[in-house]
Amino acid sequence: MVLNEGEIDKKKLRCPKLGGEVPFFYCRTVQDGMPCERIMVCWELFFDIEAYLREHYTPVEIERFLHPTPQDKMTTLIQIIEQAKKKKSPPK
């Protein structure tokens, strides 16, 4: 069975990082529009995630999101705070 983009984006599973259920769309956009570094591990049982990634991303992009450079904790906290502010601020 071949799934189209919309069907794939709606598929959900439990995220080991967040502890709750998330759609594939979240997993493929969580890192500034790029996939989570765990996307292959989490989704390999549901469909051919490796083929999907090769079809939608360059080898350089795949390497970048599968092996992100670690950030210090302060940078990560600042980014989380900024994202929360954006979500909380009323639309203009």
Secondary structure, DSSP 4 states (H G I P E B T S, - for coil): -PPPHHHHHH-EEE-TTTSSEEEHHHHHHTBTTB--TTHHHHHTTTS-HHHHHHHHS-HHHHHHHHSPPP--HHHHHHHHHHHHHHHHSPP-
